[in-house]
Amino acid sequence: MSELQFDAEGLIASLADTSLAPWSEALAAAVLNQGHALKHGHLPRWEAAIKALPEHDGSGWRIEDGAVCTAAQLASDQTDALEKALSELMPWRKGPFLIGPILLDTEWRSDWKWDRIIDHLEPLQDRLVLDVGCGSGYHLWRMREAGARQVLGIDPSLLYLKQFEAVQHYARETAMHFLPLPMEALPENMQVFDTIFSMGVLYHRREPMSHLAELRQALRPGGELVLETLIMPGEGDASLAIGERYANMRNIYELPTIEHLENWVACAGFNKVRTVSVQETSLEEQRRSHWMQSHSLEQALRADDPSLTIEGYPRPTRAVVLATA
Protein backbone atom coordinates (compact mmCIF):
# COMPACT_ATOMS: atom_id res chain seq x y z
CA MET A 1 0.00 0.00 0.00
CA SER A 2 1.47 3.34 -1.10
CA GLU A 3 1.35 6.62 0.85
CA LEU A 4 0.63 10.07 -0.55
CA GLN A 5 3.71 12.29 -0.56
CA PHE A 6 2.24 15.58 0.59
CA ASP A 7 4.22 18.78 -0.02
CA ALA A 8 3.60 20.69 3.21
CA GLU A 9 6.15 23.40 2.44
CA GLY A 10 4.63 23.91 -0.99
CA LEU A 11 1.17 24.40 0.51
CA ILE A 12 2.46 26.92 3.04
CA ALA A 13 4.26 28.88 0.32
CA SER A 14 1.22 28.87 -1.99
CA LEU A 15 -1.00 30.29 0.77
CA ALA A 16 1.49 32.97 1.86
CA ASP A 17 -0.33 35.88 0.20
CA THR A 18 -3.87 34.71 0.88
CA SER A 19 -6.38 35.01 3.72
CA LEU A 20 -5.45 31.46 4.71
CA ALA A 21 -1.80 32.36 5.39
CA PRO A 22 -2.29 32.42 9.21
CA TRP A 23 -3.70 28.90 8.98
CA SER A 24 -1.32 27.44 6.41
CA GLU A 25 0.92 25.58 8.87
CA ALA A 26 -2.07 24.18 10.76
CA LEU A 27 -3.68 23.03 7.51
CA ALA A 28 -0.46 21.35 6.40
CA ALA A 29 -0.15 19.64 9.78
CA ALA A 30 -3.76 18.48 9.56
CA VAL A 31 -3.01 16.69 6.29
CA LEU A 32 0.19 15.09 7.61
CA ASN A 33 -1.69 13.91 10.68
CA GLN A 34 -4.13 11.86 8.58
CA GLY A 35 -1.77 8.89 8.83
CA HIS A 36 -3.33 5.74 7.35
CA ALA A 37 -5.90 7.81 5.43
CA LEU A 38 -3.05 8.99 3.17
CA LYS A 39 -2.41 5.39 2.06
CA HIS A 40 -4.20 3.52 -0.71
CA GLY A 41 -3.45 0.41 -2.75
CA HIS A 42 -4.42 2.12 -6.02
CA LEU A 43 -2.40 5.28 -5.36
CA PRO A 44 0.57 4.21 -7.56
CA ARG A 45 -1.79 3.65 -10.50
CA TRP A 46 -3.48 7.03 -10.01
CA GLU A 47 -0.16 8.83 -9.71
CA ALA A 48 1.13 7.09 -12.82
CA ALA A 49 -1.97 8.32 -14.65
CA ILE A 50 -1.17 11.92 -13.68
CA LYS A 51 2.40 11.51 -14.93
CA ALA A 52 1.11 10.05 -18.19
CA LEU A 53 -1.06 13.07 -19.03
CA PRO A 54 0.26 14.67 -22.24
CA GLU A 55 2.02 17.97 -21.70
CA HIS A 56 0.74 21.26 -23.09
CA ASP A 57 2.37 24.69 -23.10
CA GLY A 58 -0.82 26.68 -22.61
CA SER A 59 -2.99 26.94 -19.55
CA GLY A 60 -6.40 28.21 -18.54
CA TRP A 61 -9.99 27.12 -18.32
CA ARG A 62 -13.57 28.22 -18.92
CA ILE A 63 -17.13 27.04 -18.28
CA GLU A 64 -19.03 25.99 -21.41
CA ASP A 65 -22.43 24.27 -21.44
CA GLY A 66 -21.93 23.48 -17.76
CA ALA A 67 -18.60 21.72 -18.29
CA VAL A 68 -15.25 22.81 -16.89
CA CYS A 69 -13.16 23.08 -20.06
CA THR A 70 -9.38 23.30 -20.04
CA ALA A 71 -7.52 25.30 -22.67
CA ALA A 72 -5.32 22.41 -23.78
CA GLN A 73 -5.27 21.90 -27.54
CA LEU A 74 -3.64 18.51 -27.95
CA ALA A 75 -2.35 16.88 -31.10
CA SER A 76 -4.36 13.97 -32.44
CA ASP A 77 -1.64 11.48 -31.50
CA GLN A 78 -1.90 12.61 -27.86
CA THR A 79 -5.64 11.98 -27.54
CA ASP A 80 -5.34 8.22 -26.96
CA ALA A 81 -2.75 8.79 -24.21
CA LEU A 82 -5.01 11.39 -22.58
CA GLU A 83 -8.07 9.11 -22.64
CA LYS A 84 -6.08 6.19 -21.24
CA ALA A 85 -4.73 8.32 -18.37
CA LEU A 86 -8.16 9.71 -17.51
CA SER A 87 -9.64 6.19 -17.65
CA GLU A 88 -7.19 5.10 -14.94
CA LEU A 89 -8.88 7.67 -12.66
CA MET A 90 -12.39 6.22 -13.04
CA PRO A 91 -15.02 6.36 -11.70
CA TRP A 92 -15.68 10.04 -12.43
CA ARG A 93 -18.77 10.91 -10.40
CA LYS A 94 -18.99 14.74 -10.30
CA GLY A 95 -18.69 16.94 -13.39
CA PRO A 96 -18.84 17.33 -16.37
CA PHE A 97 -15.32 18.18 -17.57
CA LEU A 98 -13.89 18.71 -21.03
CA ILE A 99 -10.18 17.90 -20.90
CA GLY A 100 -8.65 18.67 -24.27
CA PRO A 101 -10.96 16.85 -26.72
CA ILE A 102 -12.19 14.33 -24.12
CA LEU A 103 -15.63 14.95 -22.59
CA LEU A 104 -15.94 13.39 -19.14
CA ASP A 105 -19.68 12.72 -18.99
CA THR A 106 -19.73 12.02 -15.27
CA GLU A 107 -22.34 10.14 -13.24
CA TRP A 108 -23.76 13.38 -11.85
CA ARG A 109 -24.75 16.48 -13.82
CA SER A 110 -23.32 18.63 -11.05
CA ASP A 111 -23.94 21.73 -13.16
CA TRP A 112 -27.67 21.24 -12.65
CA LYS A 113 -27.25 21.49 -8.88
CA TRP A 114 -25.17 24.63 -9.32
CA ASP A 115 -27.80 26.22 -11.56
CA ARG A 116 -30.46 25.56 -8.91
CA ILE A 117 -28.60 27.32 -6.11
CA ILE A 118 -26.39 30.07 -7.53
CA ASP A 119 -29.08 32.76 -7.77
CA HIS A 120 -30.03 32.26 -4.10
CA LEU A 121 -26.54 32.81 -2.68
CA GLU A 122 -24.84 35.90 -1.43
CA PRO A 123 -22.56 36.96 -4.31
CA LEU A 124 -19.29 35.03 -4.21
CA GLN A 125 -17.30 37.94 -5.61
CA ASP A 126 -14.05 38.40 -3.61
CA ARG A 127 -15.08 35.79 -1.03
CA LEU A 128 -12.95 33.15 0.66
CA VAL A 129 -14.87 29.91 0.07
CA LEU A 130 -14.67 26.39 1.52
CA ASP A 131 -16.26 23.36 -0.17
CA VAL A 132 -16.60 20.44 2.25
CA GLY A 133 -16.71 17.00 0.62
CA CYS A 134 -15.83 18.55 -2.72
CA GLY A 135 -15.46 15.29 -4.65
CA SER A 136 -13.49 15.75 -7.86
CA GLY A 137 -13.65 19.51 -7.33
CA TYR A 138 -16.23 20.39 -10.00
CA HIS A 139 -17.94 23.03 -7.89
CA LEU A 140 -14.61 24.63 -6.95
CA TRP A 141 -14.34 25.81 -10.54
CA ARG A 142 -17.90 27.17 -10.49
CA MET A 143 -17.15 29.06 -7.26
CA ARG A 144 -14.04 30.56 -8.78
CA GLU A 145 -15.93 31.42 -11.98
CA ALA A 146 -18.49 33.24 -9.79
CA GLY A 147 -15.73 35.52 -8.49
CA ALA A 148 -14.41 33.88 -5.31
CA ARG A 149 -10.92 35.21 -4.64
CA GLN A 150 -9.73 31.96 -3.03
CA VAL A 151 -11.34 28.51 -2.94
CA LEU A 152 -10.40 25.58 -0.72
CA GLY A 153 -11.86 22.14 -1.29
CA ILE A 154 -11.53 19.33 1.23
CA ASP A 155 -12.34 15.64 0.77
CA PRO A 156 -10.62 12.60 2.29
CA SER A 157 -10.73 10.63 -0.99
CA LEU A 158 -7.30 10.32 -2.61
CA LEU A 159 -8.94 9.39 -5.93
CA TYR A 160 -10.84 12.69 -5.96
CA LEU A 161 -7.60 14.51 -5.18
CA LYS A 162 -5.95 12.91 -8.20
CA GLN A 163 -8.94 13.73 -10.41
CA PHE A 164 -8.61 17.37 -9.33
CA GLU A 165 -4.89 17.24 -10.11
CA ALA A 166 -5.65 15.90 -13.61
CA VAL A 167 -7.79 18.96 -14.36
CA GLN A 168 -5.24 21.28 -12.75
CA HIS A 169 -2.52 19.74 -14.96
CA TYR A 170 -4.03 21.80 -17.78
CA ALA A 171 -6.01 24.56 -16.01
CA ARG A 172 -3.24 25.72 -13.61
CA GLU A 173 -5.58 27.77 -11.42
CA THR A 174 -3.55 29.32 -8.58
CA ALA A 175 -6.49 30.57 -6.50
CA MET A 176 -7.71 27.06 -5.76
CA HIS A 177 -6.50 24.28 -3.45
CA PHE A 178 -7.67 20.75 -2.63
CA LEU A 179 -6.64 19.10 0.65
CA PRO A 180 -7.32 15.41 1.50
CA LEU A 181 -9.13 16.17 4.75
CA PRO A 182 -12.49 15.47 6.39
CA MET A 183 -14.25 18.45 7.96
CA GLU A 184 -13.47 17.31 11.49
CA ALA A 185 -9.72 17.56 10.77
CA LEU A 186 -9.77 21.30 10.01
CA PRO A 187 -8.23 23.56 12.68
CA GLU A 188 -10.81 24.55 15.29
CA ASN A 189 -12.41 27.99 15.41
CA MET A 190 -10.98 29.26 12.15
CA GLN A 191 -13.89 31.70 11.67
CA VAL A 192 -12.31 32.80 8.40
CA PHE A 193 -14.45 31.63 5.48
CA ASP A 194 -17.01 33.97 3.95
CA THR A 195 -19.04 31.10 2.42
CA ILE A 196 -18.99 27.38 3.22
CA PHE A 197 -20.63 24.74 1.05
CA SER A 198 -21.48 21.36 2.56
CA MET A 199 -23.24 19.39 -0.16
CA GLY A 200 -23.88 15.68 0.15
CA VAL A 201 -22.11 15.29 3.50
CA LEU A 202 -24.58 15.68 6.37
CA TYR A 203 -26.40 12.37 5.80
CA HIS A 204 -23.08 10.54 6.05
CA ARG A 205 -22.51 11.85 9.57
CA ARG A 206 -23.73 9.77 12.49
CA GLU A 207 -23.92 12.97 14.57
CA PRO A 208 -25.29 15.69 12.25
CA MET A 209 -25.15 18.36 14.97
CA SER A 210 -21.40 17.84 15.29
CA HIS A 211 -20.97 18.50 11.58
CA LEU A 212 -23.06 21.67 11.80
CA ALA A 213 -21.00 22.86 14.77
CA GLU A 214 -17.79 22.30 12.78
CA LEU A 215 -19.19 24.30 9.88
CA ARG A 216 -20.21 27.18 12.12
CA GLN A 217 -16.82 27.53 13.79
CA ALA A 218 -15.11 27.70 10.39
CA LEU A 219 -17.37 30.53 9.15
CA ARG A 220 -16.65 34.16 9.95
CA PRO A 221 -19.45 36.02 11.77
CA GLY A 222 -22.01 36.92 9.14
CA GLY A 223 -20.71 34.29 6.72
CA GLU A 224 -23.08 32.12 4.71
CA LEU A 225 -23.65 28.37 4.97
CA VAL A 226 -24.88 26.47 1.92
CA LEU A 227 -26.11 23.06 3.11
CA GLU A 228 -27.42 20.44 0.68
CA THR A 229 -28.58 17.08 1.97
CA LEU A 230 -31.02 14.23 1.49
CA ILE A 231 -34.39 14.74 3.16
CA MET A 232 -37.53 12.77 3.94
CA PRO A 233 -40.50 14.16 2.01
CA GLY A 234 -43.40 15.29 4.15
CA GLU A 235 -44.56 17.85 6.67
CA GLY A 236 -43.76 18.23 10.34
CA ASP A 237 -40.74 17.96 12.58
CA ALA A 238 -39.67 14.34 12.04
CA SER A 239 -36.88 12.17 10.71
CA LEU A 240 -36.47 8.71 9.26
CA ALA A 241 -33.87 6.35 10.70
CA ILE A 242 -32.05 4.36 8.03
CA GLY A 243 -30.93 0.76 8.32
CA GLU A 244 -27.92 -0.84 6.67
CA ARG A 245 -28.36 0.83 3.27
CA TYR A 246 -30.28 3.62 1.58
CA ALA A 247 -30.54 3.67 -2.23
CA ASN A 248 -27.74 1.11 -2.23
CA MET A 249 -25.47 3.45 -0.22
CA ARG A 250 -23.91 2.60 3.11
CA ASN A 251 -23.34 5.06 5.96
CA ILE A 252 -26.65 6.91 5.59
CA TYR A 253 -28.01 7.39 9.07
CA GLU A 254 -31.02 9.69 9.15
CA LEU A 255 -33.25 11.62 6.74
CA PRO A 256 -34.95 14.69 8.26
CA THR A 257 -38.01 16.50 6.98
CA ILE A 258 -37.34 20.07 5.86
CA GLU A 259 -38.71 21.39 9.15
CA HIS A 260 -36.49 19.03 11.14
CA LEU A 261 -33.46 19.97 9.03
CA GLU A 262 -34.07 23.69 9.53
CA ASN A 263 -34.41 23.08 13.27
CA TRP A 264 -31.04 21.31 13.31
CA VAL A 265 -29.41 24.27 11.59
CA ALA A 266 -31.04 26.81 13.92
CA CYS A 267 -30.09 24.77 17.01
CA ALA A 268 -26.47 24.79 15.80
CA GLY A 269 -26.51 28.59 16.20
CA PHE A 270 -27.19 29.73 12.65
CA ASN A 271 -29.54 32.59 11.77
CA LYS A 272 -31.78 33.38 8.78
CA VAL A 273 -32.34 29.69 8.10
CA ARG A 274 -34.36 29.07 4.94
CA THR A 275 -34.83 26.33 2.37
CA VAL A 276 -34.31 27.53 -1.19
CA SER A 277 -34.50 24.31 -3.22
CA VAL A 278 -36.16 20.90 -2.96
CA GLN A 279 -35.50 18.51 -5.83
CA GLU A 280 -36.23 14.83 -6.37
CA THR A 281 -33.19 13.32 -8.06
CA SER A 282 -33.92 12.30 -11.64
CA LEU A 283 -32.42 9.56 -13.79
CA GLU A 284 -31.13 12.29 -16.09
CA GLU A 285 -29.20 14.03 -13.31
CA GLN A 286 -27.62 10.87 -11.84
CA ARG A 287 -26.91 7.91 -14.10
CA ARG A 288 -24.35 5.48 -15.42
CA SER A 289 -21.98 6.74 -18.08
CA HIS A 290 -18.85 5.61 -19.89
CA TRP A 291 -16.84 7.30 -17.12
CA MET A 292 -18.84 5.74 -14.23
CA GLN A 293 -19.92 2.24 -15.16
CA SER A 294 -21.03 0.79 -11.82
CA HIS A 295 -24.51 0.97 -10.30
CA SER A 296 -26.16 4.39 -10.18
CA LEU A 297 -29.59 5.74 -9.27
CA GLU A 298 -31.62 3.56 -11.63
CA GLN A 299 -30.24 0.41 -10.00
CA ALA A 300 -31.07 1.86 -6.55
CA LEU A 301 -34.81 2.21 -7.26
CA ARG A 302 -37.50 -0.46 -7.29
CA ALA A 303 -38.30 -1.53 -10.83
CA ASP A 304 -42.02 -1.88 -10.02
CA ASP A 305 -42.24 1.42 -8.13
CA PRO A 306 -39.47 3.98 -8.80
CA SER A 307 -40.89 6.26 -6.11
CA LEU A 308 -39.14 3.91 -3.65
CA THR A 309 -35.58 2.76 -3.21
CA ILE A 310 -34.81 -0.94 -3.43
CA GLU A 311 -34.88 -0.98 0.39
CA GLY A 312 -38.40 0.51 0.42
CA TYR A 313 -37.50 4.06 1.48
CA PRO A 314 -38.71 7.20 -0.33
CA ARG A 315 -36.78 7.98 -3.53
CA PRO A 316 -33.84 10.40 -3.01
CA THR A 317 -34.91 14.02 -2.62
CA ARG A 318 -32.41 16.77 -1.83
CA ALA A 319 -32.93 20.11 -0.18
CA VAL A 320 -30.68 23.17 -0.05
CA VAL A 321 -30.74 25.25 3.13
CA LEU A 322 -29.03 28.62 3.48
CA ALA A 323 -28.13 30.18 6.82
CA THR A 324 -25.91 32.87 8.33
CA ALA A 325 -23.32 32.43 11.08
Buried (B, 14 or more C-beta within 10 A) or exposed (E): EBEBEBEBEEBBEBBEEBBBEEBBBEBBEBBEEBEEBBEBEBBEEBBEBBEEBBEBEEBEBEBEEBBBBBBBEBEEEBBEEBBEBBEBBBBBBBBBBBBBEBBBBBBBBBBBBBEBBBEEBBEBEEBBBBBBBBBBBBBBBBBBBBEBBBBBBBBBBBBBBBBBBBBBBBBBBEEBBBBBBBBEBBBEEBEBBBBBBBBBBBBBBEEBEEBBBBBBBBBBEEBBBBBBBBBBBEEEEEBBEBEEBBBBBEEBBBBBBBBBBBBBBBEBEBEEBEBBBEBEBEEEBBBBBEBBEEEBBEEBBEEEEEEBBBBEBBBBBBBBBBBBB
